[in-house]
Amino acid sequence: MNALTQPQSALPHKAKLRASRKRSGFWVTSREAFWIALETLRTHKLRSFLTLLGVVIATTTLIVVMSIINGMNLYIANHIANLGANVFILSRMNWATSGEDWLKAQRRNKPIRIEDYDYLRENVRGYKNIGAESGTGGDVKYKSHIVHEVQVSGETSNMIDIGQAKVETGRYLNDTDYAHQSMVCFIGQDLVTEFFPTVDPINKDITVLGVPFRVIGVAARIGSTLGYSQDKFVQIPLTTFRKVFRARPEVDVDVQAWDGQQMMVLEDSVRALMRARHHVPYKEDDDFGLNASETLMGLWHQLTASIFAVTVGVVAVFMVVGGIVIMNIMLASVTERTHEIGIRKSLGARRRDILMQFVIEASVLALAGGAAGVIIAFVVSKIVDIFFTSSVPLSAVLVGLFLSIAVGLFFGIYPANKAANLEPIEALRTEA
């Protein structure tokens, strides 16, 4: 019975059977190629190591650099760019400005004064908190003990609700302290450790930049950022700071919104008010800066983008070198196994079966190098994390493995194609 006389229902069944056999043959070939590649790795350990060295170095470098950048991103976001929940800061300069634009802005931009803070506090609508701060540095003394390079800042009474500092003992500066220009201060844990290791610091008198202040509160420990302690500070009422240290201090105004969506509205409102107050023409840029956590993160990402670009170049070189080595090894393997290829073809192996076998072998070799690179990168990242900061992202691992496989596929095509194009008779003539 030929195809013309067969029932129509039998034709789809045979087509499905042929498709099933093709899929079965594909998986058998793939499985065989996979195990052959692993056996090659096991049998020729030194050759395999030298073959995969370029891929291992490239994968390790890529993952380690991405891990360090990821760790630094998390660190910057949590420690440096953490201005508070839904907080932006009005200051003289935009923190993301650099180079020549920074010098121009220094000449053009006007300092932000306490009068600007009072103006915004009265005219901006809907904010959760608005505060101001101004700072300097110097020595703080208690009896015979001196701590150098202490951050001394004047604060409004609501900055405790906006900034990072939280009260551990005592109290924070209040509206009465602000209104009466009281000679009181709120101190960080470094000063407590240095001056009051065994006694209660509350109501003790310390000398700040040569002026006596009474301690009314102690902050909870904040920790260090890039090796610099964040607990080495003294905060006093901003009005007192103006009376004692600077008659017209330059301030930063911290504005806190209720949520992220309102934050954009408040930024637009503050920008409009300040442009009107400074009489900035509509065609000119702001003569002040509105800075949020995203400003600092954007500046940081500009820096890491350059680092990552260099890393990509290094990784590309190592990957190409590793791929060329893999291609050479596969060409040598084709030469060694020419007789075997001839036997397989004479027994019915198709061109695509041979092609698939060698492509899979090359990919497995490259993947093994990528896997080794991932393991080494994890170890290196853990060591880096002990001394600095590093966090391995899943995306780095996936990218490393993907590139390894891609290198195997790309550089394995030529040897595989050469093996697949061998004539069975010529191949069989080659000595095994």
C-alpha positions as CSV (number, residue, x, y, z in Angstrom):
1,M,0.0,0.0,0.0
2,N,1.6,3.3,-1.1
3,A,1.1,6.8,0.3
4,L,-1.7,7.4,-2.2
5,T,-3.7,4.4,-1.1
6,Q,-3.2,4.7,2.6
7,P,-6.0,6.1,4.8
8,Q,-5.6,9.8,5.5
9,S,-5.6,9.1,9.2
10,A,-2.4,7.1,8.9
11,L,-0.3,9.9,7.3
12,P,-0.3,12.2,10.4
13,H,0.6,9.2,12.6
14,K,3.7,8.4,10.5
15,A,4.7,12.1,10.4
16,K,4.5,12.2,14.2
17,L,6.5,9.0,14.4
18,R,9.2,10.4,12.2
19,A,9.3,13.7,14.2
20,S,9.5,11.7,17.4
21,R,12.4,9.6,16.0
22,K,14.2,12.9,15.0
23,R,13.8,14.3,18.5
24,S,15.0,11.1,20.0
25,G,18.0,11.0,17.8
26,F,18.8,14.6,18.7
27,W,18.8,13.9,22.4
28,V,20.8,10.8,22.0
29,T,23.4,12.7,20.0
30,S,23.4,15.6,22.5
31,R,23.8,13.2,25.4
32,E,26.7,11.4,23.8
33,A,28.4,14.6,22.9
34,F,28.0,15.9,26.5
35,W,29.5,12.8,28.0
36,I,32.3,12.7,25.5
37,A,33.2,16.3,26.4
38,L,33.2,15.5,30.1
39,E,35.4,12.5,29.5
40,T,37.8,14.6,27.5
41,L,38.0,17.1,30.5
42,R,38.7,14.2,32.9
43,T,41.2,12.4,30.7
44,H,43.3,15.5,29.7
45,K,43.2,17.6,32.9
46,L,46.2,19.8,32.2
47,R,45.2,20.4,28.5
48,S,41.7,21.2,29.6
49,F,42.9,23.6,32.3
50,L,45.1,25.5,29.8
51,T,42.2,25.4,27.2
52,L,39.7,26.9,29.6
53,L,42.1,29.3,31.4
54,G,41.0,32.3,29.3
55,V,37.3,31.7,29.8
56,V,37.9,31.1,33.6
57,I,39.8,34.4,33.9
58,A,37.2,36.3,31.9
59,T,34.2,34.9,33.8
60,T,35.9,35.4,37.2
61,T,36.9,39.0,36.3
62,L,33.4,39.9,35.1
63,I,31.6,38.5,38.2
64,V,34.0,39.9,40.7
65,V,33.8,43.4,39.2
66,M,30.0,43.2,39.0
67,S,29.9,42.0,42.6
68,I,32.1,44.8,43.9
69,I,30.0,47.4,41.9
70,N,26.8,45.8,43.2
71,G,28.1,45.8,46.8
72,M,29.2,49.5,46.4
73,N,25.8,50.4,45.0
74,L,24.1,48.9,48.0
75,Y,26.6,50.5,50.4
76,I,26.2,54.0,48.7
77,A,22.4,53.7,48.7
78,N,22.3,52.7,52.4
79,H,25.0,54.8,53.9
80,I,25.9,57.8,51.7
81,A,22.9,58.4,49.5
82,N,20.4,57.7,52.3
83,L,19.2,61.2,52.9
84,G,16.0,59.9,54.7
85,A,12.7,58.7,53.5
86,N,11.3,60.9,50.7
87,V,13.8,63.7,51.5
88,F,15.4,66.2,49.1
89,I,17.9,69.0,50.0
90,L,18.0,72.5,48.7
91,S,21.6,73.7,48.6
92,R,23.8,76.1,46.8
93,M,25.1,73.5,44.4
94,N,23.7,70.6,42.5
95,W,25.8,67.6,43.7
96,A,25.9,66.0,40.3
97,T,27.6,69.0,38.6
98,S,31.2,68.4,37.7
99,G,34.1,70.0,36.0
100,E,33.7,73.4,34.3
101,D,30.0,73.6,35.1
102,W,30.8,73.3,38.8
103,L,33.2,76.3,38.6
104,K,30.5,78.3,36.8
105,A,27.9,77.4,39.3
106,Q,30.2,78.4,42.2
107,R,30.4,81.9,40.7
108,R,26.7,82.1,39.7
109,N,24.8,80.4,42.5
110,K,23.7,82.3,45.5
111,P,24.2,80.9,49.0
112,I,21.1,79.5,50.7
113,R,20.4,81.5,53.9
114,I,18.2,81.1,56.9
115,E,15.9,83.7,55.4
116,D,15.3,81.3,52.4
117,Y,14.4,78.5,54.9
118,D,11.9,80.8,56.6
119,Y,10.4,81.8,53.3
120,L,10.0,78.2,52.1
121,R,8.6,77.1,55.5
122,E,5.9,79.7,55.2
123,N,5.1,79.3,51.4
124,V,5.5,75.7,50.5
125,R,2.3,73.7,51.1
126,G,1.8,70.0,51.9
127,Y,5.3,69.0,53.2
128,K,5.7,66.5,56.1
129,N,8.8,68.2,57.5
130,I,11.1,71.1,56.5
131,G,14.3,71.8,58.4
132,A,17.7,73.5,57.9
133,E,21.2,72.9,58.9
134,S,24.6,74.5,58.7
135,G,28.0,73.0,59.6
136,T,31.7,73.5,60.4
137,G,34.4,71.5,62.0
138,G,36.8,71.8,64.9
139,D,37.9,70.7,68.4
140,V,35.6,69.7,71.2
141,K,36.9,69.5,74.8
142,Y,35.8,68.0,78.1
143,K,38.2,68.7,81.0
144,S,41.6,67.6,79.7
145,H,40.3,65.4,76.9
146,I,40.2,66.8,73.4
147,V,38.6,65.3,70.2
148,H,39.8,66.8,66.9
149,E,37.9,67.3,63.7
150,V,34.4,67.0,65.1
151,Q,31.5,67.9,62.9
152,V,29.7,70.8,64.5
153,S,26.3,71.7,63.0
154,G,23.5,74.1,63.7
155,E,20.1,72.4,63.3
156,T,16.4,73.3,63.4
157,S,14.5,71.3,66.0
158,N,12.7,69.0,63.5
159,M,15.9,67.7,61.9
160,I,15.7,64.7,64.2
161,D,12.6,63.6,62.2
162,I,14.4,64.1,58.8
163,G,18.1,63.0,59.2
164,Q,19.8,59.8,60.3
165,A,20.4,60.7,63.9
166,K,18.1,59.2,66.5
167,V,17.9,59.8,70.3
168,E,19.3,57.2,72.6
169,T,19.3,59.0,75.9
170,G,18.2,62.5,76.9
171,R,16.3,64.6,74.4
172,Y,16.9,66.4,71.1
173,L,16.9,70.1,70.5
174,N,13.4,71.6,70.8
175,D,11.5,74.7,69.7
176,T,12.3,76.4,72.9
177,D,16.0,75.9,72.5
178,Y,15.7,77.2,68.9
179,A,13.7,80.3,69.9
180,H,15.9,81.2,72.9
181,Q,19.3,80.4,71.3
182,S,20.0,78.1,74.1
183,M,23.6,76.9,74.8
184,V,22.8,73.2,74.6
185,C,24.0,70.4,72.4
186,F,23.2,66.9,71.2
187,I,26.3,64.7,70.8
188,G,27.3,61.5,68.9
189,Q,28.6,58.2,70.4
190,D,32.2,58.9,69.6
191,L,32.2,61.8,72.1
192,V,30.4,59.7,74.7
193,T,33.1,57.0,74.3
194,E,35.9,59.6,74.6
195,F,34.5,61.9,77.3
196,F,32.0,59.8,79.3
197,P,32.9,56.1,79.2
198,T,31.6,55.4,82.7
199,V,29.4,58.4,83.6
200,D,26.1,59.8,82.3
201,P,26.8,62.6,79.8
202,I,23.5,64.4,80.3
203,N,23.8,67.9,81.8
204,K,27.6,67.8,81.6
205,D,29.4,70.8,80.1
206,I,31.7,70.5,77.1
207,T,33.6,73.1,75.1
208,V,32.7,73.3,71.4
209,L,35.2,75.4,69.4
210,G,36.1,77.2,72.6
211,V,32.5,77.9,73.7
212,P,30.8,76.0,76.6
213,F,27.6,74.0,75.9
214,R,25.5,71.7,78.1
215,V,24.8,68.2,76.8
216,I,21.0,67.5,76.7
217,G,21.0,64.3,74.6
218,V,23.0,61.5,73.1
219,A,22.4,60.0,69.6
220,A,22.2,56.2,68.9
221,R,25.2,54.9,67.1
222,I,25.1,55.3,63.3
223,G,28.4,53.6,62.3
224,S,31.1,54.3,59.7
225,T,30.9,55.2,56.0
226,L,34.0,54.3,53.9
227,G,36.1,54.2,57.1
228,Y,34.9,57.6,58.4
229,S,32.8,57.6,61.6
230,Q,29.3,59.1,61.4
231,D,29.1,59.4,65.2
232,K,31.7,62.2,65.7
233,F,29.4,65.2,65.8
234,V,27.9,67.9,68.0
235,Q,24.5,69.5,67.1
236,I,23.3,72.8,68.5
237,P,20.3,75.0,67.7
238,L,20.8,76.8,64.4
239,T,20.0,80.1,66.0
240,T,22.7,79.5,68.5
241,F,25.1,78.6,65.7
242,R,24.3,81.9,64.0
243,K,24.8,83.9,67.3
244,V,28.0,82.2,68.4
245,F,29.9,81.1,65.3
246,R,28.5,82.6,62.1
247,A,26.3,85.6,61.7
248,R,25.0,84.7,58.2
249,P,25.6,80.9,57.8
250,E,25.0,79.2,54.5
251,V,22.5,76.5,55.1
252,D,21.0,73.4,53.5
253,V,17.2,73.1,53.6
254,D,15.9,69.6,54.0
255,V,12.3,69.0,52.7
256,Q,10.5,65.7,53.5
257,A,7.4,64.6,51.6
258,W,4.7,62.2,52.7
259,D,5.5,59.8,49.8
260,G,7.5,59.5,46.7
261,Q,4.8,60.9,44.4
262,Q,4.4,64.0,46.5
263,M,8.1,64.5,46.5
264,M,8.2,65.4,42.8
265,V,5.4,67.9,43.4
266,L,7.3,69.5,46.3
267,E,10.5,69.7,44.3
268,D,8.6,71.6,41.6
269,S,7.1,73.9,44.2
270,V,10.4,74.7,45.8
271,R,12.1,75.2,42.5
272,A,9.4,77.7,41.4
273,L,9.5,79.6,44.7
274,M,13.3,79.8,44.7
275,R,13.5,80.9,41.1
276,A,11.0,83.7,41.8
277,R,12.9,84.7,45.0
278,H,16.2,84.8,43.2
279,H,14.7,86.5,40.1
280,V,16.0,83.8,37.7
281,P,14.9,84.4,34.1
282,Y,12.9,81.5,32.7
283,K,15.5,80.8,30.0
284,E,18.3,80.4,32.5
285,D,19.3,77.4,34.7
286,D,18.6,77.3,38.4
287,D,21.0,79.2,40.6
288,F,20.7,76.5,43.3
289,G,20.6,72.8,43.6
290,L,17.8,70.3,44.5
291,N,19.5,67.1,45.5
292,A,17.9,63.8,46.4
293,S,19.3,60.3,46.9
294,E,18.8,59.7,43.2
295,T,21.3,62.6,42.5
296,L,24.0,60.9,44.5
297,M,23.2,57.5,43.0
298,G,23.3,59.0,39.5
299,L,26.7,60.5,40.1
300,W,27.9,57.1,41.4
301,H,26.5,55.3,38.4
302,Q,28.4,57.6,36.1
303,L,31.6,56.6,37.8
304,T,30.9,52.9,37.8
305,A,29.8,53.0,34.2
306,S,33.4,53.9,33.2
307,I,34.8,51.1,35.5
308,F,32.4,48.6,33.9
309,A,33.3,49.7,30.4
310,V,37.0,49.0,31.1
311,T,36.0,45.6,32.6
312,V,34.0,44.7,29.5
313,G,37.0,45.4,27.4
314,V,39.2,43.2,29.5
315,V,36.6,40.4,29.6
316,A,36.2,40.6,25.8
317,V,39.9,40.1,25.3
318,F,40.1,37.1,27.6
319,M,36.9,35.6,26.1
320,V,38.3,35.9,22.6
321,V,41.6,34.4,23.6
322,G,39.8,31.6,25.4
323,G,37.6,31.0,22.4
324,I,40.5,30.8,20.0
325,V,42.2,28.2,22.3
326,I,39.0,26.2,22.4
327,M,38.7,26.3,18.6
328,N,42.3,25.1,18.2
329,I,41.7,22.2,20.6
330,M,38.6,21.3,18.8
331,L,40.4,21.3,15.4
332,A,43.0,19.0,16.9
333,S,40.2,16.8,18.2
334,V,38.7,16.6,14.7
335,T,42.0,15.6,13.3
336,E,42.5,12.9,16.0
337,R,39.0,11.5,15.5
338,T,38.8,11.7,11.7
339,H,38.7,7.8,11.4
340,E,35.9,7.7,14.0
341,I,33.9,10.3,12.0
342,G,34.3,8.2,8.9
343,I,33.0,5.1,10.7
344,R,30.0,7.1,12.0
345,K,29.1,8.5,8.6
346,S,29.4,5.1,6.9
347,L,27.0,3.7,9.5
348,G,24.4,6.4,8.7
349,A,25.3,9.4,10.8
350,R,24.1,12.6,9.1
351,R,26.0,15.8,8.6
352,R,24.0,17.6,11.2
353,D,24.7,14.8,13.8
354,I,28.4,15.3,13.4
355,L,28.0,19.1,13.5
356,M,25.8,18.9,16.6
357,Q,28.3,16.6,18.4
358,F,31.3,18.9,18.0
359,V,29.3,22.1,18.7
360,I,28.0,20.6,21.9
361,E,31.5,19.5,22.9
362,A,32.9,23.0,22.4
363,S,30.0,24.5,24.4
364,V,30.4,22.1,27.3
365,L,34.1,22.9,27.4
366,A,33.4,26.6,27.5
367,L,30.6,26.1,30.1
368,A,32.9,24.1,32.3
369,G,35.3,27.1,32.2
370,G,32.4,29.4,33.0
371,A,31.3,27.3,35.9
372,A,34.9,27.2,37.3
373,G,35.0,31.0,36.9
374,V,31.8,31.3,38.9
375,I,33.1,29.2,41.8
376,I,36.4,31.2,41.9
377,A,34.5,34.5,41.7
378,F,32.3,33.5,44.7
379,V,35.4,32.8,46.7
380,V,37.2,36.0,45.7
381,S,34.0,38.1,46.3
382,K,33.7,36.6,49.8
383,I,37.3,37.6,50.6
384,V,36.7,41.1,49.2
385,D,33.6,41.4,51.3
386,I,35.6,40.8,54.5
387,F,37.9,43.8,53.8
388,F,35.7,46.0,51.6
389,T,32.2,45.3,50.3
390,S,31.0,42.9,47.6
391,S,27.7,41.2,46.8
392,V,27.3,38.7,44.0
393,P,24.2,39.4,42.0
394,L,22.4,36.6,40.2
395,S,22.6,38.5,37.0
396,A,26.4,38.4,37.1
397,V,26.4,34.6,37.4
398,L,23.8,34.3,34.5
399,V,25.8,36.7,32.3
400,G,29.0,34.9,33.0
401,L,27.6,31.5,32.1
402,F,25.8,32.8,29.1
403,L,28.9,34.4,27.7
404,S,30.8,31.1,28.3
405,I,28.3,29.1,26.3
406,A,28.2,31.8,23.6
407,V,32.0,31.6,23.2
408,G,31.8,27.8,22.9
409,L,29.1,28.0,20.3
410,F,30.8,30.7,18.3
411,F,34.3,29.3,18.2
412,G,33.0,25.7,18.0
413,I,31.2,26.2,14.7
414,Y,34.2,26.2,12.5
415,P,35.7,22.9,13.8
416,A,32.3,21.3,13.9
417,N,31.6,22.3,10.3
418,K,35.0,21.0,9.2
419,A,34.2,17.6,10.9
420,A,30.7,17.5,9.4
421,N,32.0,18.1,5.8
422,L,34.5,15.2,5.9
423,E,33.9,12.6,3.2
424,P,33.3,9.2,4.7
425,I,35.7,7.4,2.3
426,E,38.5,9.9,2.9
427,A,38.0,9.8,6.6
428,L,38.1,6.0,6.7
429,R,41.4,6.0,4.9
430,T,42.9,8.0,7.8
431,E,44.7,5.8,10.3
432,A,42.9,5.4,13.6
